[in-house]
Amino acid sequence: AGYGVCHVPSAPGCHRVTCVTWRPRGTRGQRLLGTGGPQLRVPEVAVTGAGDRFRLRTESAGTVTLRL
């Protein structure tokens, strides 16, 4: 599970969009126990307020490829 933001094409037709995802890093204990990982208290921070987002400790969660 993770968070990601990508732009949806405004032109008509078929599109392939790759969205890079990330997740909050969590504490060492959470990572060792594999408790499902921490979640954002305010998910809107993933989309708005880049200054707030850059204060988060995150790790890569992979990519998602969308066919639109």
Backbone as a ProteinNet text record, in pm:
[ID]
protein_1_A
[PRIMARY]
AGYGVCHVPSAPGCHRVTCVTWRPRGTRGQRLLGTGGPQLRVPEVAVTGAGDRFRLRTESAGTVTLRL
[TERTIARY]
84	0	87.7	41.5	118.5	37.5	103	41.1	113.6	42.1	104.2	17.6	80.5	9.9	59.1	-33.1	6.7	-95.5	-56.1	-143.5	-222.5	-349.7	-436.4	-438.1	-406.3	-404.4	-541	-539.3	-665.4	-702.9	-611	-638.6	-714.5	-807.7	-880.4	-789.2	-831	-755.5	-705.8	-630.3	-574.4	-440.3	-418.5	-295.4	-241.3	-111.4	-44.2	27.9	-7.3	48.8	115.1	238.3	308.9	311.3	265.2	257.4	356.9	450.5	548.5	481.9	490.5	425.3	527	481.3	564.4	475	538.2	463.9	545.2	479	553	644.3	761.4	862.4	829.5	781.5	751.2	875.9	855.8	966.2	1034	1150.5	1222.7	1137.6	1069.6	984	870.4	807	699	749.6	870	925.3	960.8	1015.1	1051.3	928.4	824.5	703.9	614.1	633.3	549.2	402.8	373.5	237.1	147.9	179.3	96.5	140.2	230	285.2	198.8	261.7	187.4	109.2	5.8	-74.3	-72.9	-95.6	-102.4	-228.8	-217.6	-335.7	-422.4	-357	-427.4	-380.7	-451.2	-407	-393.9	-463.6	-455.9	-315.5	-230.2	-92.5	-15.3	-61.6	4	-16.1	-121.7	-154.4	-126.4	-153.7	-137.5	-25.9	22.8	121.8	253.6	323.1	450.3	547.2	541.7	630.6	608.8	482.8	452.5	497.3	480.9	516.7	666.4	748.5	892.6	945.4	863.7	907.2	887.1	815	786.9	907.4	925.7	1025.2	951.9	994.7	922.3	1016.1	955.4	1030.3	949.3	1017.6	952.7	856.5	741.9	646	625.1	712.3	704.5	629.7	588.5	515.5	386.6	292.5	166.5	149.8	123.1	100.7	-49.1	-99.8	-242.7	-266.2	-368.8	-411.9	-544.9	-543.3	-663.5	-716.9
-118	0	123.2	226.4	348.9	462.2	574.3	693.9	732.8	793.7	839.9	946.3	1030.3	1135.5	1133.9	1137.9	1146.7	1232	1280.1	1363	1275.1	1303.4	1232	1311.7	1247.1	1318.6	1378.6	1497.7	1563	1536.8	1480.6	1450.4	1318	1308.2	1182.3	1072.7	949.8	835.9	747.3	645.6	552.1	605.7	595.5	645.2	543.9	541.2	459.3	556.6	555.8	647.8	566.4	601.6	535.9	629.8	580.1	658.4	601.5	684.5	644.4	656.3	552.1	553.7	551.7	596.2	602.6	577.5	552.4	534.3	590.8	628.3	674.7	563.1	599.8	500.3	425.9	491.8	424.1	405.6	357.1	335.1	202.1	182.9	56.5	-60.5	-41.4	-146.6	-184	-83.4	-110.2	-187.1	-153	-223.1	-366.9	-390.4	-526	-613.7	-557.2	-634.4	-650.1	-564.8	-572.7	-551.2	-446.3	-422.1	-354.2	-360.7	-299.2	-159.3	-103.3	27.7	143	254.9	373.6	434.5	510.6	579.7	728.5	810.3	953.9	988.2	1076	1122.2	1211	1288.2	1378.1	1342.5	1251.6	1206.8	1318.6	1430.8	1541.1	1597.7	1574.9	1625.6	1562.8	1447.3	1382.8	1463.3	1543.6	1617.9	1766.9	1822	1965.4	1989.7	2108.6	2146.2	2071.6	2094	2024.9	2046.3	2162.4	2188.5	2089.1	2054.9	1955.6	1816.8	1786.3	1652.8	1627.6	1730.9	1710.7	1688.9	1712.4	1685.8	1539.6	1463.7	1323.9	1235.8	1132.8	1029.1	920.3	898.5	806.3	703	602.9	503	468.4	419.4	384.1	267.9	273.5	164.2	105.8	142.7	87.3	179.2	124.4	200.8	128.5	205.6	151.8	201.8	113.3	151.6	145.2	256.5	267.6	275.1	208.7	222.6	296.1	414.1	497.6	514.5
0	0	0	-65.9	-70.9	-130.3	-151.7	-205.4	-333.7	-425	-548.1	-613.3	-691	-763.2	-906.7	-1001.9	-1141.5	-1216.5	-1329.8	-1411.9	-1507.1	-1517.6	-1610.6	-1741.4	-1853.4	-1981.7	-2014.7	-2071.9	-2108.7	-2254.4	-2331.6	-2471.7	-2482.3	-2575.6	-2593.4	-2647.2	-2624.7	-2675.4	-2563.1	-2599.4	-2502.4	-2453	-2324.3	-2264.4	-2164.5	-2151.8	-2050.7	-1958.5	-1830.4	-1732.4	-1622.6	-1588.9	-1479.1	-1359.7	-1247	-1124.3	-1023.7	-980.4	-879.6	-743.2	-660.8	-530.9	-417.1	-300.4	-180.6	-59.7	53	177.4	292.9	401.4	518.3	568.2	614.1	649.8	778.4	879.8	1005.6	1090.5	1210.9	1303.8	1274	1331.5	1314.7	1364.7	1477.2	1532.5	1439.3	1380.5	1285.9	1164.9	1117.7	1001	1036.6	1155.8	1196.1	1217.1	1275	1303.5	1182.3	1082.9	963.5	995.6	1072.1	1120.3	1017.4	892.4	789.1	753.8	830.1	798.5	844.1	866.9	908.9	793.4	827.8	728.5	760.4	659.6	680.2	758.1	856.4	929.9	842.6	756.5	664.4	523.3	453.3	320.5	217.9	238	143.2	132.1	232.6	227.5	110.9	60.9	-53.2	-181	-186.1	-306.9	-292.1	-176.1	-153.7	-53.6	-48.8	51.6	37.7	-72.2	-95.5	19.2	83.6	196.8	310	337.7	440.9	398	270.7	221.5	232.6	211.8	215	356	458.2	595.5	634.2	553.2	584.5	555.8	636.5	606.2	529	404.9	317.2	256.1	196.4	120	-3.5	-103.7	-229.1	-207.7	-275.5	-270.9	-410.5	-504.5	-639.6	-735	-846.8	-947.6	-984.9	-1031.9	-1081.9	-1224	-1317.4	-1456.5	-1483.9	-1531.7	-1560.1	-1710.5	-1758.3	-1897.4	-1895	-1951.7	-1950.8	-2091.2
[MASK]
++++++++++++++++++++++++++++++++++++++++++++++++++++++++++++++++++++

